Amino acid sequence: QVQLVESGGGLVQPGGSLRLSCAASRTIFSIDTMGWYRQAPGKQRELVAGIDSDGSTNYADSVKGRFTVSRDNAKNTVYLQMNSLKPKDTAVYYCYARAGLSTYWGQGTQVTVSS
């Protein structure tokens, strides 16, 4: 079992930056994959970025070159650095952790990009 707690969301102007954090309740060293999904109003939840235990990453095409996912195993934390934010990035962002056949989710944090 893993509890995940996100932080770092908020309101930012277009072109601005935010860093989301996801703190896990136990060591993430053995967790296969962690990362972030997002869900905008009226839309399905979509994968934003993921990072495996070996450090390999994958990104949605819409965020490549702007977002960076990283993990700090010593702090049991995964981050999402978001730069050059656009209004279409507005959504609730959810942290996830996948270990074996189990997937765990955080409660979500709101990111709003607006002038």
Buried (B, 14 or more C-beta within 10 A) or exposed (E): EBEBBBBBBEEBEEEBEBBBBBBBEEEBEEBBBBBBBBBBEEEEBEBBBBBBBEEEBBBBEEBEEBBBBBBEBEEBBBBBBBBEBEEEBBBBBBBBBBBEEEEBBBEBBEBBBEE
